[in-house]
Amino acid sequence: MFQNTIRHINVLSKRKLPIMSFTRTKAAYEGEGKTTVRVLNNEYDLGLMIDSFATYGFKLNNGITVLGPMAIFPRTVLSWQVADSDDVTEESLKLFKLLEPRIDLLILGLDTTDRSKIDKAFRAARANELNIEILATEHACSTFNFLNAEGRSVAAALIPPFKVNMNEDDMLEVKMHYSDIFQKGFSKPSGK
């Protein structure tokens, strides 16, 4: 099989394709180690991360639930006093300009896709001389987690969405979670 792969690579390399690395490396299952998975949200030394969000707020990897909009940094979380994306102004973003050391990027998670509100938020950030990435809240949460895990100097200003779309897997997980709670709550203590 390895020889067929090499022949296939040689055929590909004769074509005018983009340069890519075709290096065979030792796979984890061939050596001493095993393939492992690291769940970043469970590793507290990476700082705060967002486990989930809902219409009422956010749940963090340390178990804290933040109600309403929040400003989150690698090791700190604050309540952000805005009601919705209409309240994102130069004044409401000033906090992120005053930080020392200066953040590399502010991720702004908005509860809207209205272009005029997004443009208004962008102008407010530029007035504060902030590098900003404006995303929907669900994408802003994952972007913050990723950049924070990389050790970047990043902050996020997040507004909970008005509506959360759930798929069948999400609904099954919620159902299983609540059935576990009810079973534990109503079960008799053992040994009595």
Z-matrix of the N, CA and C atoms (Angstrom, degrees):
N
C 1 1.441
C 2 1.530 1 110.37
N 3 1.329 2 116.03 1 -38.88
C 4 1.459 3 120.25 2 -179.39
C 5 1.527 4 110.49 3 -63.06
N 6 1.358 5 116.79 4 -39.70
C 7 1.464 6 120.53 5 178.96
C 8 1.526 7 111.24 6 -64.32
N 9 1.348 8 116.89 7 -39.78
C 10 1.465 9 120.30 8 177.18
C 11 1.520 10 110.81 9 -62.36
N 12 1.315 11 116.47 10 -38.22
C 13 1.463 12 120.42 11 178.81
C 14 1.520 13 110.07 12 -64.74
N 15 1.338 14 117.26 13 -43.02
C 16 1.463 15 121.26 14 179.60
C 17 1.528 16 110.02 15 -63.09
N 18 1.355 17 117.26 16 -44.66
C 19 1.464 18 120.25 17 177.38
C 20 1.525 19 110.95 18 -59.48
N 21 1.336 20 115.89 19 -43.04
C 22 1.467 21 120.58 20 179.05
C 23 1.529 22 110.34 21 -62.59
N 24 1.306 23 117.33 22 -40.29
C 25 1.467 24 121.53 23 178.86
C 26 1.525 25 110.08 24 -66.16
N 27 1.336 26 117.10 25 -41.49
C 28 1.464 27 120.11 26 178.80
C 29 1.523 28 111.45 27 -62.57
N 30 1.322 29 116.42 28 -40.33
C 31 1.466 30 120.04 29 177.52
C 32 1.517 31 109.73 30 -63.72
N 33 1.341 32 116.15 31 -44.34
C 34 1.453 33 120.15 32 179.98
C 35 1.526 34 111.71 33 -64.77
N 36 1.327 35 117.04 34 -38.14
C 37 1.459 36 119.60 35 -176.21
C 38 1.525 37 112.14 36 -70.06
N 39 1.346 38 118.14 37 -21.90
C 40 1.463 39 120.41 38 178.01
C 41 1.523 40 111.14 39 -76.10
N 42 1.343 41 116.06 40 -22.31
C 43 1.458 42 119.40 41 175.64
C 44 1.526 43 108.59 42 -78.53
N 45 1.297 44 115.39 43 164.44
C 46 1.464 45 120.74 44 177.97
C 47 1.534 46 108.92 45 -86.90
N 48 1.328 47 116.56 46 78.41
C 49 1.452 48 122.57 47 178.73
C 50 1.519 49 109.54 48 -108.29
N 51 1.283 50 117.65 49 161.29
C 52 1.461 51 119.40 50 175.37
C 53 1.524 52 110.40 51 -59.72
N 54 1.294 53 115.98 52 150.02
C 55 1.463 54 120.71 53 -179.27
C 56 1.520 55 108.44 54 -71.96
N 57 1.341 56 115.08 55 124.80
C 58 1.453 57 121.18 56 177.85
C 59 1.515 58 107.89 57 -134.26
N 60 1.290 59 116.36 58 156.72
C 61 1.457 60 121.07 59 179.18
C 62 1.524 61 108.64 60 -88.69
N 63 1.330 62 116.35 61 123.19
C 64 1.464 63 122.30 62 176.79
C 65 1.518 64 108.13 63 -113.84
N 66 1.306 65 117.77 64 65.65
C 67 1.450 66 121.77 65 -177.05
C 68 1.511 67 109.20 66 -102.79
N 69 1.322 68 116.29 67 130.52
C 70 1.462 69 119.88 68 176.43
C 71 1.515 70 107.41 69 -86.18
N 72 1.318 71 115.15 70 125.60
C 73 1.456 72 120.17 71 178.76
C 74 1.511 73 109.13 72 -119.20
N 75 1.295 74 114.55 73 161.96
C 76 1.449 75 120.64 74 179.95
C 77 1.522 76 109.11 75 -73.45
N 78 1.315 77 116.94 76 122.95
C 79 1.460 78 120.96 77 179.87
C 80 1.519 79 109.81 78 -76.49
N 81 1.314 80 117.21 79 155.79
C 82 1.462 81 122.20 80 -176.38
C 83 1.528 82 111.82 81 -61.53
N 84 1.326 83 118.20 82 -32.61
C 85 1.462 84 119.63 83 -177.70
C 86 1.520 85 112.74 84 -78.48
N 87 1.336 86 118.78 85 -7.47
C 88 1.459 87 121.50 86 -179.81
C 89 1.520 88 112.68 87 -92.98
N 90 1.304 89 117.77 88 -11.98
C 91 1.457 90 120.07 89 -176.19
C 92 1.509 91 111.92 90 -117.64
N 93 1.331 92 113.74 91 -154.75
C 94 1.454 93 120.66 92 -177.24
C 95 1.527 94 111.98 93 -69.79
N 96 1.309 95 116.62 94 -37.86
C 97 1.465 96 120.84 95 -173.66
C 98 1.509 97 112.78 96 -83.39
N 99 1.277 98 114.27 97 167.30
C 100 1.461 99 122.20 98 175.86
C 101 1.521 100 107.60 99 -115.76
N 102 1.300 101 116.22 100 158.30
C 103 1.451 102 120.18 101 175.14
C 104 1.523 103 108.14 102 -68.66
N 105 1.319 104 115.87 103 131.24
C 106 1.459 105 119.57 104 -178.94
C 107 1.520 106 109.64 105 -124.36
N 108 1.308 107 114.36 106 160.20
C 109 1.454 108 121.50 107 177.35
C 110 1.517 109 107.47 108 -123.20
N 111 1.318 110 116.80 109 133.24
C 112 1.459 111 121.46 110 175.34
C 113 1.517 112 107.98 111 -110.29
N 114 1.314 113 116.94 112 121.51
C 115 1.452 114 121.05 113 175.12
C 116 1.522 115 106.10 114 -88.65
N 117 1.319 116 115.67 115 107.30
C 118 1.460 117 120.23 116 -173.75
C 119 1.519 118 112.52 117 -60.49
N 120 1.322 119 117.90 118 -37.33
C 121 1.459 120 120.33 119 -176.68
C 122 1.522 121 113.23 120 -64.21
N 123 1.342 122 117.91 121 -20.47
C 124 1.459 123 120.73 122 -179.62
C 125 1.524 124 112.60 123 -89.41
N 126 1.309 125 118.03 124 -5.33
C 127 1.455 126 121.11 125 -177.59
C 128 1.521 127 109.52 126 -99.36
N 129 1.320 128 115.06 127 102.85
C 130 1.452 129 120.78 128 -173.06
C 131 1.524 130 112.84 129 -70.24
N 132 1.322 131 118.47 130 -22.86
C 133 1.462 132 119.93 131 179.84
C 134 1.524 133 111.74 132 -69.65
N 135 1.325 134 118.31 133 -13.77
C 136 1.464 135 121.48 134 175.49
C 137 1.518 136 111.50 135 -83.21
N 138 1.316 137 117.41 136 -5.29
C 139 1.459 138 120.92 137 179.49
C 140 1.515 139 112.01 138 97.18
N 141 1.315 140 114.65 139 -170.39
C 142 1.453 141 120.78 140 -178.91
C 143 1.520 142 111.28 141 -73.35
N 144 1.311 143 114.85 142 140.48
C 145 1.459 144 121.21 143 175.43
C 146 1.517 145 108.27 144 -139.57
N 147 1.302 146 115.18 145 159.54
C 148 1.460 147 121.42 146 -176.90
C 149 1.523 148 108.32 147 -97.71
N 150 1.325 149 115.78 148 115.92
C 151 1.465 150 120.50 149 178.58
C 152 1.520 151 111.90 150 -79.86
N 153 1.336 152 117.07 151 -42.14
C 154 1.458 153 119.79 152 -177.90
C 155 1.524 154 109.69 153 -158.52
N 156 1.320 155 114.30 154 166.87
C 157 1.458 156 120.67 155 177.17
C 158 1.517 157 108.67 156 -139.02
N 159 1.307 158 114.98 157 157.20
C 160 1.458 159 121.56 158 178.18
C 161 1.520 160 107.56 159 -147.48
N 162 1.295 161 116.70 160 -179.00
C 163 1.463 162 119.79 161 -179.34
C 164 1.525 163 111.96 162 -68.31
N 165 1.321 164 118.01 163 -18.33
C 166 1.467 165 121.43 164 -179.26
C 167 1.528 166 113.40 165 -97.13
N 168 1.346 167 119.03 166 -14.58
C 169 1.457 168 119.95 167 -178.88
C 170 1.513 169 113.27 168 159.33
N 171 1.348 170 115.20 169 -148.32
C 172 1.458 171 121.46 170 -170.90
C 173 1.524 172 110.41 171 -136.32
N 174 1.335 173 116.39 172 147.98
C 175 1.461 174 121.71 173 173.94
C 176 1.519 175 107.20 174 -113.12
N 177 1.331 176 116.17 175 131.29
C 178 1.463 177 121.87 176 -176.99
C 179 1.522 178 110.92 177 -100.78
N 180 1.336 179 115.36 178 166.48
C 181 1.465 180 120.66 179 -177.29
C 182 1.525 181 113.17 180 -68.28
N 183 1.327 182 119.45 181 -14.25
C 184 1.463 183 121.04 182 177.53
C 185 1.533 184 111.86 183 -93.53
N 186 1.341 185 117.14 184 7.36
C 187 1.452 186 121.98 185 176.67
C 188 1.517 187 114.54 186 93.13
N 189 1.315 188 118.11 187 -7.32
C 190 1.461 189 121.53 188 -179.71
C 191 1.523 190 110.00 189 -77.04
N 192 1.323 191 115.68 190 138.40
C 193 1.462 192 121.64 191 173.17
C 194 1.518 193 107.55 192 -107.77
N 195 1.316 194 116.66 193 126.14
C 196 1.458 195 122.84 194 178.73
C 197 1.521 196 107.12 195 -102.70
N 198 1.311 197 115.99 196 121.17
C 199 1.463 198 120.54 197 179.60
C 200 1.523 199 109.30 198 -88.39
N 201 1.309 200 116.56 199 130.13
C 202 1.456 201 121.87 200 178.41
C 203 1.517 202 112.86 201 80.87
N 204 1.326 203 116.47 202 -169.62
C 205 1.464 204 121.59 203 -178.88
C 206 1.530 205 111.35 204 -61.51
N 207 1.317 206 116.42 205 150.17
C 208 1.463 207 120.00 206 179.64
C 209 1.512 208 111.46 207 -142.17
N 210 1.323 209 114.07 208 155.32
C 211 1.459 210 123.27 209 169.78
C 212 1.517 211 104.87 210 -110.73
N 213 1.327 212 116.35 211 120.47
C 214 1.463 213 119.88 212 -176.52
C 215 1.526 214 109.48 213 -121.11
N 216 1.327 215 113.80 214 138.95
C 217 1.453 216 123.30 215 179.88
C 218 1.525 217 107.16 216 -124.76
N 219 1.314 218 119.54 217 171.75
C 220 1.461 219 119.58 218 -177.66
C 221 1.533 220 114.90 219 -53.71
N 222 1.322 221 119.02 220 -32.81
C 223 1.463 222 120.69 221 -177.95
C 224 1.533 223 114.17 222 -129.10
N 225 1.315 224 117.85 223 5.71
C 226 1.461 225 121.70 224 -175.53
C 227 1.523 226 110.17 225 -141.32
N 228 1.319 227 115.13 226 148.55
C 229 1.457 228 120.29 227 174.29
C 230 1.530 229 107.54 228 -134.09
N 231 1.317 230 115.74 229 140.04
C 232 1.461 231 122.67 230 179.62
C 233 1.516 232 109.66 231 -131.25
N 234 1.316 233 115.25 232 151.03
C 235 1.463 234 119.10 233 171.31
C 236 1.519 235 106.95 234 -74.12
N 237 1.329 236 116.26 235 131.88
C 238 1.472 237 120.92 236 -178.56
C 239 1.520 238 106.85 237 -103.98
N 240 1.290 239 116.62 238 118.76
C 241 1.459 240 122.21 239 -170.91
C 242 1.529 241 112.68 240 -82.92
N 243 1.317 242 115.95 241 69.27
C 244 1.462 243 122.90 242 171.49
C 245 1.529 244 106.78 243 -130.62
N 246 1.307 245 116.88 244 147.96
C 247 1.468 246 120.35 245 179.84
C 248 1.523 247 111.20 246 -86.70
N 249 1.331 248 116.17 247 -40.89
C 250 1.463 249 121.30 248 179.99
C 251 1.528 250 108.46 249 -161.26
N 252 1.316 251 116.88 250 -170.83
C 253 1.463 252 120.77 251 -175.59
C 254 1.532 253 113.03 252 -64.52
N 255 1.330 254 118.16 253 -20.03
C 256 1.468 255 120.41 254 175.92
C 257 1.527 256 111.60 255 -65.42
N 258 1.338 257 116.91 256 -26.72
C 259 1.463 258 121.73 257 -177.72
C 260 1.524 259 114.00 258 -86.85
N 261 1.319 260 118.30 259 0.80
C 262 1.467 261 120.80 260 177.94
C 263 1.525 262 107.31 261 -78.87
N 264 1.330 263 114.14 262 106.16
C 265 1.459 264 121.03 263 -176.45
C 266 1.522 265 109.41 264 -130.34
N 267 1.317 266 114.91 265 176.13
C 268 1.465 267 120.35 266 176.14
C 269 1.529 268 109.82 267 -57.46
N 270 1.321 269 116.71 268 -40.17
C 271 1.473 270 121.56 269 -179.20
C 272 1.534 271 111.47 270 -67.39
N 273 1.338 272 117.52 271 -42.14
C 274 1.470 273 120.15 272 -177.70
C 275 1.525 274 112.29 273 -71.04
N 276 1.327 275 117.96 274 -19.44
C 277 1.466 276 121.73 275 178.54
C 278 1.535 277 112.96 276 -97.82
N 279 1.325 278 116.71 277 -3.49
C 280 1.467 279 121.00 278 -177.09
C 281 1.530 280 112.26 279 -59.30
N 282 1.313 281 117.84 280 -33.95
C 283 1.468 282 122.55 281 178.05
C 284 1.522 283 111.37 282 -50.06
N 285 1.316 284 116.94 283 -42.86
C 286 1.461 285 121.45 284 -174.91
C 287 1.531 286 112.01 285 -72.51
N 288 1.315 287 116.84 286 -22.32
C 289 1.468 288 121.35 287 176.61
C 290 1.525 289 110.76 288 -77.90
N 291 1.326 290 116.82 289 -31.51
C 292 1.457 291 121.83 290 -174.57
C 293 1.529 292 113.90 291 -80.26
N 294 1.318 293 117.39 292 -9.02
C 295 1.461 294 120.71 293 -176.10
C 296 1.521 295 111.91 294 -65.60
N 297 1.319 296 114.35 295 143.05
C 298 1.456 297 121.06 296 175.43
C 299 1.514 298 107.30 297 -132.17
N 300 1.284 299 123.95 298 122.13
C 301 1.464 300 126.26 299 -0.07
C 302 1.521 301 110.92 300 -70.59
N 303 1.290 302 114.42 301 155.33
C 304 1.468 303 122.38 302 -177.18
C 305 1.531 304 110.61 303 -63.83
N 306 1.335 305 116.43 304 139.25
C 307 1.466 306 120.29 305 178.35
C 308 1.530 307 109.57 306 -78.19
N 309 1.330 308 115.47 307 148.24
C 310 1.465 309 121.05 308 177.45
C 311 1.528 310 111.22 309 -74.76
N 312 1.346 311 115.56 310 -37.26
C 313 1.457 312 119.74 311 -173.02
C 314 1.520 313 110.36 312 -151.05
N 315 1.318 314 115.38 313 136.21
C 316 1.460 315 122.11 314 170.94
C 317 1.517 316 107.83 315 -105.75
N 318 1.319 317 115.48 316 124.69
C 319 1.459 318 120.95 317 176.96
C 320 1.519 319 106.73 318 -100.11
N 321 1.302 320 116.28 319 120.13
C 322 1.457 321 121.57 320 -177.91
C 323 1.521 322 108.61 321 -107.05
N 324 1.322 323 115.96 322 115.20
C 325 1.461 324 121.86 323 178.47
C 326 1.510 325 109.95 324 -99.87
N 327 1.318 326 116.51 325 110.42
C 328 1.463 327 121.26 326 -176.66
C 329 1.523 328 111.85 327 -101.08
N 330 1.319 329 114.38 328 157.67
C 331 1.456 330 122.65 329 -179.90
C 332 1.519 331 112.30 330 -94.43
N 333 1.331 332 117.50 331 16.20
C 334 1.462 333 121.05 332 -175.16
C 335 1.523 334 110.80 333 -144.32
N 336 1.321 335 114.72 334 160.86
C 337 1.469 336 120.52 335 172.11
C 338 1.529 337 110.32 336 -116.31
N 339 1.332 338 116.19 337 11.23
C 340 1.461 339 122.08 338 179.36
C 341 1.531 340 109.35 339 -66.29
N 342 1.317 341 116.11 340 118.33
C 343 1.462 342 122.06 341 -175.22
C 344 1.527 343 113.14 342 -59.61
N 345 1.314 344 118.16 343 -37.63
C 346 1.471 345 120.30 344 -178.92
C 347 1.530 346 111.10 345 -66.35
N 348 1.346 347 117.94 346 -37.12
C 349 1.467 348 121.32 347 178.20
C 350 1.528 349 110.81 348 -71.17
N 351 1.315 350 116.85 349 -37.31
C 352 1.466 351 120.72 350 177.61
C 353 1.528 352 109.96 351 -65.54
N 354 1.339 353 116.85 352 -43.59
C 355 1.471 354 120.82 353 178.18
C 356 1.522 355 111.37 354 -62.59
N 357 1.331 356 117.09 355 -39.98
C 358 1.460 357 121.62 356 178.42
C 359 1.531 358 110.54 357 -62.26
N 360 1.329 359 116.91 358 -43.52
C 361 1.470 360 121.31 359 178.35
C 362 1.527 361 110.72 360 -64.92
N 363 1.331 362 116.88 361 -39.63
C 364 1.460 363 121.05 362 178.93
C 365 1.534 364 110.54 363 -63.01
N 366 1.315 365 116.70 364 -44.61
C 367 1.479 366 120.35 365 178.70
C 368 1.529 367 111.33 366 -63.00
N 369 1.322 368 117.07 367 -37.96
C 370 1.466 369 120.89 368 178.19
C 371 1.528 370 111.16 369 -64.53
N 372 1.326 371 116.48 370 -40.10
C 373 1.466 372 120.56 371 178.55
C 374 1.524 373 110.87 372 -67.94
N 375 1.314 374 116.71 373 -42.48
C 376 1.474 375 120.41 374 179.55
C 377 1.531 376 110.63 375 -65.02
N 378 1.333 377 117.80 376 -34.95
C 379 1.466 378 121.21 377 177.17
C 380 1.529 379 110.82 378 -63.08
N 381 1.336 380 116.97 379 -29.12
C 382 1.468 381 122.20 380 176.68
C 383 1.530 382 112.43 381 -92.14
N 384 1.338 383 116.23 382 6.71
C 385 1.466 384 122.76 383 179.42
C 386 1.528 385 112.07 384 57.35
N 387 1.323 386 115.88 385 43.69
C 388 1.460 387 122.37 386 179.66
C 389 1.520 388 110.59 387 -103.27
N 390 1.328 389 115.91 388 139.15
C 391 1.467 390 120.43 389 168.11
C 392 1.521 391 105.81 390 -79.77
N 393 1.314 392 116.32 391 125.27
C 394 1.458 393 119.23 392 -171.23
C 395 1.522 394 111.50 393 -133.97
N 396 1.313 395 114.53 394 147.67
C 397 1.461 396 123.28 395 172.12
C 398 1.519 397 105.49 396 -126.26
N 399 1.328 398 117.28 397 117.80
C 400 1.466 399 121.30 398 -178.45
C 401 1.523 400 108.30 399 -103.38
N 402 1.328 401 115.27 400 122.77
C 403 1.460 402 121.98 401 -176.26
C 404 1.525 403 109.70 402 -137.74
N 405 1.325 404 115.50 403 167.50
C 406 1.462 405 119.78 404 168.74
C 407 1.528 406 106.83 405 -66.41
N 408 1.307 407 117.70 406 150.61
C 409 1.463 408 122.04 407 -174.03
C 410 1.520 409 112.39 408 -53.33
N 411 1.329 410 118.57 409 -43.67
C 412 1.473 411 120.24 410 -177.56
C 413 1.521 412 111.70 411 -62.25
N 414 1.310 413 117.89 412 -37.68
C 415 1.465 414 121.04 413 178.82
C 416 1.525 415 111.20 414 -77.34
N 417 1.322 416 116.68 415 -32.81
C 418 1.458 417 121.07 416 178.52
C 419 1.530 418 110.76 417 -64.40
N 420 1.331 419 117.04 418 -37.95
C 421 1.476 420 120.84 419 179.13
C 422 1.528 421 110.90 420 -62.08
N 423 1.306 422 117.20 421 -48.78
C 424 1.468 423 119.96 422 -178.49
C 425 1.526 424 111.54 423 -68.74
N 426 1.330 425 117.85 424 -34.60
C 427 1.464 426 120.67 425 177.87
C 428 1.522 427 110.30 426 -66.20
N 429 1.333 428 116.89 427 -42.96
C 430 1.459 429 120.30 428 176.73
C 431 1.529 430 110.42 429 -59.60
N 432 1.330 431 117.36 430 -47.88
C 433 1.469 432 120.88 431 -179.86
C 434 1.525 433 111.43 432 -57.05
N 435 1.316 434 116.22 433 -45.52
C 436 1.462 435 121.06 434 -177.61
C 437 1.531 436 110.99 435 -63.30
N 438 1.324 437 117.06 436 -50.36
C 439 1.466 438 120.37 437 -177.87
C 440 1.521 439 111.72 438 -67.84
N 441 1.310 440 117.48 439 -35.24
C 442 1.461 441 121.17 440 177.31
C 443 1.530 442 110.46 441 -65.63
N 444 1.328 443 117.02 442 -41.14
C 445 1.470 444 120.93 443 178.30
C 446 1.523 445 111.50 444 -63.96
N 447 1.321 446 117.03 445 -28.88
C 448 1.467 447 121.13 446 176.83
C 449 1.519 448 112.57 447 -77.69
N 450 1.332 449 117.56 448 -7.67
C 451 1.451 450 121.15 449 179.75
C 452 1.521 451 114.06 450 84.56
N 453 1.309 452 117.36 451 16.12
C 454 1.466 453 120.99 452 179.12
C 455 1.518 454 110.69 453 -73.26
N 456 1.309 455 116.49 454 153.36
C 457 1.462 456 122.25 455 175.37
C 458 1.521 457 107.18 456 -83.23
N 459 1.324 458 115.31 457 92.82
C 460 1.461 459 121.37 458 -170.86
C 461 1.527 460 109.52 459 -132.94
N 462 1.312 461 115.93 460 152.96
C 463 1.462 462 122.43 461 173.64
C 464 1.519 463 107.34 462 -139.91
N 465 1.326 464 115.36 463 159.65
C 466 1.462 465 119.45 464 177.56
C 467 1.520 466 109.06 465 -135.39
N 468 1.298 467 115.38 466 140.66
C 469 1.463 468 123.75 467 172.33
C 470 1.518 469 105.55 468 -114.88
N 471 1.316 470 116.31 469 113.32
C 472 1.461 471 120.42 470 -169.52
C 473 1.519 472 111.96 471 -123.97
N 474 1.319 473 115.03 472 134.61
C 475 1.464 474 122.60 473 175.90
C 476 1.529 475 106.89 474 -112.98
N 477 1.336 476 117.87 475 125.83
C 478 1.472 477 119.16 476 179.61
C 479 1.523 478 110.89 477 -58.85
N 480 1.327 479 116.61 478 143.82
C 481 1.469 480 119.43 479 179.42
C 482 1.528 481 111.19 480 -70.97
N 483 1.331 482 115.67 481 155.13
C 484 1.462 483 120.52 482 176.65
C 485 1.521 484 111.03 483 -73.37
N 486 1.329 485 116.11 484 -27.70
C 487 1.464 486 121.17 485 -175.11
C 488 1.525 487 107.83 486 -141.06
N 489 1.332 488 116.07 487 137.88
C 490 1.462 489 121.35 488 177.36
C 491 1.518 490 107.80 489 -117.80
N 492 1.323 491 116.48 490 122.48
C 493 1.454 492 121.59 491 177.94
C 494 1.520 493 109.17 492 -85.07
N 495 1.324 494 116.10 493 128.94
C 496 1.462 495 120.86 494 179.46
C 497 1.516 496 109.31 495 -115.29
N 498 1.338 497 115.45 496 139.06
C 499 1.458 498 119.00 497 174.49
C 500 1.530 499 108.85 498 -98.94
N 501 1.318 500 117.37 499 -177.59
C 502 1.463 501 121.24 500 -176.37
C 503 1.520 502 112.18 501 -63.13
N 504 1.336 503 117.83 502 -36.38
C 505 1.467 504 120.83 503 179.03
C 506 1.525 505 110.93 504 -64.74
N 507 1.330 506 116.53 505 -41.55
C 508 1.461 507 120.63 506 178.31
C 509 1.521 508 110.96 507 -62.19
N 510 1.334 509 115.93 508 -44.14
C 511 1.465 510 119.95 509 -179.04
C 512 1.520 511 111.06 510 -65.38
N 513 1.335 512 117.65 511 -38.79
C 514 1.455 513 121.12 512 178.10
C 515 1.523 514 110.54 513 -64.90
N 516 1.326 515 117.09 514 -41.55
C 517 1.461 516 120.93 515 179.34
C 518 1.534 517 111.03 516 -62.66
N 519 1.321 518 117.35 517 -42.68
C 520 1.468 519 121.20 518 178.09
C 521 1.524 520 110.06 519 -63.83
N 522 1.321 521 116.78 520 -43.17
C 523 1.466 522 120.65 521 -179.75
C 524 1.535 523 110.36 522 -62.08
N 525 1.323 524 116.54 523 -44.09
C 526 1.468 525 120.40 524 179.70
C 527 1.532 526 110.68 525 -65.55
N 528 1.318 527 116.76 526 -39.87
C 529 1.470 528 121.11 527 179.30
C 530 1.521 529 110.56 528 -59.82
N 531 1.335 530 116.28 529 -49.09
C 532 1.455 531 119.25 530 -178.28
C 533 1.516 532 112.29 531 -71.00
N 534 1.322 533 118.99 532 -31.92
C 535 1.466 534 119.35 533 177.32
C 536 1.530 535 109.91 534 -68.01
N 537 1.343 536 117.86 535 -34.88
C 538 1.465 537 121.03 536 175.77
C 539 1.522 538 110.71 537 -65.00
N 540 1.319 539 117.29 538 -41.50
C 541 1.469 540 120.98 539 -179.72
C 542 1.523 541 110.13 540 -63.62
N 543 1.338 542 116.68 541 -44.88
C 544 1.458 543 119.59 542 -178.73
C 545 1.521 544 111.51 543 -66.98
N 546 1.329 545 117.09 544 -37.72
C 547 1.469 546 119.33 545 179.22
C 548 1.520 547 110.54 546 -66.99
N 549 1.319 548 118.02 547 -40.60
C 550 1.462 549 120.49 548 179.81
C 551 1.516 550 110.51 549 -70.14
N 552 1.307 551 117.01 550 -37.22
C 553 1.462 552 121.31 551 -177.64
C 554 1.524 553 113.43 552 -70.26
N 555 1.333 554 117.78 553 -30.49
C 556 1.452 555 120.48 554 -175.17
C 557 1.526 556 112.92 555 -106.60
N 558 1.314 557 117.51 556 1.06
C 559 1.474 558 118.46 557 179.58
C 560 1.516 559 109.27 558 -79.96
N 561 1.338 560 115.66 559 149.93
C 562 1.459 561 121.51 560 179.53
C 563 1.529 562 108.70 561 -80.92
N 564 1.320 563 117.54 562 143.97
C 565 1.453 564 120.31 563 177.14
C 566 1.528 565 110.38 564 -61.15
N 567 1.316 566 117.03 565 140.29
C 568 1.467 567 120.24 566 -179.44
C 569 1.515 568 110.92 567 -76.28
N 570 1.324 569 116.35 568 150.19
C 571 1.456 570 122.73 569 175.50
C 572 1.517 571 114.01 570 83.80
N 573 1.323 572 118.79 571 7.88
C 574 1.468 573 119.58 572 179.37
C 575 1.486 574 111.30 573 -117.63
